Amino acid sequence: MPPTESTEQALGRWQRLESLLGAAESDIRVLGADELRELARLYRLSSLDLARHQQRRTPGPVIPYLNGLVLRGQRVIYARQRSVIRWRGLWDLLAFDFPRTLMAERRLFAITSLWFALCAVGGYAAMAHDPAWMRSLFPELFTLFEMEGYGSQIDPSALASGNISPGTNAKASAYIAANNIRVSILAYGLGAALGVGTLYLLAMNGALLGAVSWFYLGRDARFQEYFYAGILPHGVWELTAIAISATAGLMLARAVLFPGEERRAAALRQAARRTLPLVGGVIFMLLVAGVIEGYVTPAAISSEAKVLTGVGSGVLFVLYILIAGRPMPQPTGSAS
């Protein structure tokens, strides 16, 4: 305690800190700005009190009491600080790092997207001309296609959203997002193996997309409508996220194949650091896709509204990347 402070004054100060902590432990936002400053000041003084009493080996309950008080203060103050840091990190990722990294790698992303699209077109064509070969690639998909009454569903939307019953939207959304994140992380990680696994996984997912597209678009207008209204809204986010994760994987492959003057291990580590914003952005995108598929897809709203959700969110995403992905302006030096 300060030299001029009495024991009663110190005890009052500790009790005041205890009172502030009792309010802040439930929600620190209940404290005003002055109370937050007081909390920080009393915490520092109590920490000094604890150190002094420990040095003097003060007998009785003082040291245990102060120790508990300081630990409570540490949890409240530093937990809040960590929370602020986490939110700041998320903001920096989405507002700056992710879009700028994607724009910097836009050529590789374009190549990856083109490969994905070509494989989807190939899968669509193969379903029309060689379904036996496609059956060997996707036997479970064909089993689903051939379910009894599958081709004569009154409501095509039941094919994709029949398992999302009212009240299970959040669970379905979380499951869908987790599954898509797993596929995307796999596409990314396989990039370290020279990118072969990434390209193969991208090809298989593209072919699968083509097969599903053939099933819907090759049937009557009801199925075609559901393809655009039921698959497009979340598909815009899912497919773009998969292409971005594959781009990140190919960045790893590029570092291994063309390390430049660096050793391959060092080049791979540097590339991995550069890809982290893309991985974080992909996870966020797939969470959005899961919410859309869990809530919008089975919702009792018009097909036009669902299509608008997909197209509108896609346009907003492109604008977000173009605007937020602009490189930081370089400072101009003064003319000599």
N, C-alpha and C positions, 0 to 999 in steps of 0.2 A: 504494500500500500504506500501511497505518497507519504513523505516524512511528516507532514503537518496534519495528516488525516487520522482521526480517532478510529478505534475499533468499531464503534457504533456507525460511523459514517461509511466505513468499508463494508460493513454488513448491509447497510441500506443500499449501497451501490450494487452489491452482489444480488440482493433481492430484486432490485430494479432490472438487472440483466436477466434474471430468471423469469420475471414477468414478461419481458419483451420476447424472450425465447419461446415462452409458452404460447404467445400469439403467433409468432413467426413459423413455428414448426408445422402448424396446420396449413398455412398459406402466407408466405412472406409478403405478398402483395397487400395484406391488411395493414402493414406499417406504412406510415407516411415518410416523406423524405427526411424530416428531422429525426424521426424515430429510427430510421435506418442508420443515419449517421451516429446517433446515440448508441445504437446496438454495436456498431463497429468499434466505437471508442471504449465502451464498457468491456467488450470482449478483449481488446488489447490490454487494458488495465488489469483485468482478471487473470490473463495469461501471465503478466508480470507478477501479480500477487502469488500465483501458484508456484512460479519459479523461486520466489523469495522464501516461501514457507517450506518448500522442498529442501532448499539449501540450509535453512535453519533447523530442519527436521522437527517442525512444530508438532507437538503431540495432539491427540484428540481428533475430532471429526473435520477439522478445517481442510486438510489436504485432500481427503476423499471427496468432500463437498465441492471444492474448487476444481478438482480434476473432472468430476462429472459435469460441472457447469461449463468448463472450457471445451470438453468434448461435444457437448450439445451445441455450443456456439460454432464450433468448427464445422459440424455437419450442416447447420443452417446456412452459414455464410458461404462455405466452399461448394456445397451442393448447388446453391443458386448460381455461383460463378460458373460451374461446369455446365449447368443448363444453358446459361447465356452463350457460352462458347460453342455448345453443340448447335444451337439455333443459328448462330452467326456462321458456323461452318456450313450448315445446310443452305443458308442464303447465298453464301459465296459460291457454293457448288452450282446451284441452279441459275443464279443470276449472271455468273461470269465464267467459271471454269468449264462447265459442261458445254455450253453453246460455243465458246471460243475454241475449245479443243476439237469439237465436231467441225466447225468451219475451217480450222487449220488442216483437217484431214478430209476435206470434202471430196477430193479426187478419189481417194481410196474408198470412201463411203459410196461414191457413185459407181465405182467398179463392183463393189460388193453387192449393191442393190441391183445392178444389172445382172450379175450372176444369179442372184436369188430369183429375179423375174424370169430369166430364161429357163431356169429349172421348173418354175411354176407353169410356164407355157408348155414345156416338155411333158410335165405330168398331166396336164389337161389333154394334150394330143395323144399321149400313150393310153389314157383311159378310153379315148374314142377308137383307137386303132389296134391296141394290143392289151386288152384288159387282163389277159392271163399273166402277162409279165408284171403288171401292176399288182395283181393279187399276190404274187410271190414277194413283193416288197412290203405290202401293207395288208397282211391277211386279216388283222383285226378290223380294219376299215371295211373290208368286203363283208365280213361277218355282220357288221352293223348295217351295211347296205341291204343285206339279204334277209333282215329280220322280217318276220311275218307281218304283212300289211304295211311294210315300210314305204313302199312306193305309192300307196294310196291314202296317206295320212290326210285327214280333213284339215288339220292345222299344221302346216310345216314347221311352225315355230316350236312345236313340241319336240322336234328332233334334236334341237340344241339346248333348249331351256326347260325341258320337261322335268329335270331333276332340281331345278331352282324353284322350290315351292315357297309360298308366302311365309315370311319369317326366317328363311334360311339364306337370305341374300348376303348377309355379312360373312357367313361361313363359306358360301360358294365363292364369293369374291376373294377371300383369303386363300382358298384352295387353288383357284385359277391363277392368281398372282404368284403363289409359291411355285407352282408347276412351271410357269413361263420363266420365272427367274432362274430356276434350275437349268432349263434348256439354254438360256442365254449365257449363264456363267460357264456352262460346259463348252459352248461355242467359243467363248473367250479363252478359256484355259487351254483348249486344244491348239490354239495358235502357237504356243511355244514349241509344238512338235512340227515345225516348218509350215504350219498353216494347213496341212493336208486334212487333218481332222475337222478343222473349222469349215473348210470348203465342202467336205463330205456332209457334215451335219446341215449346212445351209442348203445343199442340194436336196437332201432328203426332206427337209421341211418345205422347200419350194415345191417338190414333186407332190408332197402330201396336200399342200394348198391347191395345186392344180387339180388333184383328184377330187377334193371336196367341192371345188368350184364346178367341175364337170357334173357332179351329181346334182347340184342345185340348178345350174344354168341350163342343163340339158333336159329339164322337165318343164312342167307347165308354169304358167305365170305366177301361181301362188308360191312355188318354190323359188322362182327367180326374184320375186319381191322379198321373200325372207332372206335371200342371200345378201341383198343390199341393205335391208333394214335390220337384220339380225346379226350379221357378221361384220359389216363395214364399220359400225361405230367403234367397236373395240379392236377390230382388225387393223385399223389405221395405226393405232398405238403399238399393238403387239408386233406387227410385221416390221415397222420401223425400228423398234427396239431390238429385234433379233438381228436386223441388218447392222445396227450400230454396234452391238456386242461382237458380231463377226468382224467388223472393222477394227475394233480394239484387238481382237485375236490376231488379225493379220498384221497389225502394228508390231506385235510380239514376234511374229514370223519374220517380218522385215528386218528386225534388229538381229535375229539369229543369222539370217542369210546374208545380210549386208551390214556387218558391224562397223565398217569404216576403220578408223584408226584405233578404236576401242577393242578390248578383248570381248569375246562374245558374251561372257557372263556379265560384264559391266554394261555392255550395250543393252542386254536383256533387262537388267535392273532399271536402267534409265527409261527404257520403253515402258516398262510396267508402271513406273511412276506417272508417265504421261498419259497412260490409259485409265488411270483411276477415276478421273472425272467422267469419262464415258461410262464406266461400269456403274458409278453412282447415279448418273442420269438414266441409264437403262432400268435400274431398279425402281426409280421413281415413275418412269413411264409405264412399267408393267403393273405397278400399284394402281395407277390411273386406269389402265386397261381392265384390271380386275374389277374395279368399282363399276365401270361402265357395263362389263359383261354380267356382273352380278345384280345390277339394279336397272340399267336401261334396257338391256336385251329382253328380259322377261316382263318388262313393265307394260301395263295396259294403256299404251299410248299409240298414236297413229304411226304407220310406217314412215310417213314423211318426216315426222319429228325425230325418229331414230336415224334416218338418213342425214338429216340436218345436223344431228349431234356428231355423226362421224365426219362429215365434210367440214363442218364448222370448226371442230376441234383440230382437224388436220391442218386447216388453213392457219389457225392461230398458232399451231406448233411451228409451222414454216416461218411465219412472221417473227415468232419468238427467237428462233435460231438466227435468222437474218439480222435482226436488230441487236439482240444481246450478244451475238457471236462476232460482232465487229471488233477488230483488234484495238487495243488501247492506243490512243494517240501518242506518238512519240514526242517527248519534249523537244522544242526547238531551241537551239543555243543562240546566243546573241551574236550578231554579226561582228567580225573583227575588223 
